[in-house]
Amino acid sequence: MVVPLDEARPAPAVAHSDLRRQHTTLEMIAMENTDPATGDPR
């Protein structure tokens, strides 16, 4: 069964804010797991 793209795609605003929040969280985790002096992962 083929689903029209318009129906398969979530509302852009919601999807974008979700991705943004996810990316920010990943960045924070990455920073916490990185040695600030050398930039090496811990």
Steps between C-alpha positions, in 0.01 A plus 500: 500500500633840404458779754485854357798706617276765654343243732825324587679820595436649847428869542827679411503727806461209741755281324751786485475591868532131593813463288638821643447381858651161421804663338552735794484209744752302294731803490481537879576130548790528255642799689468325834685200359780708351813620675490881453880529504569259216160447338552125538206277589513371857 
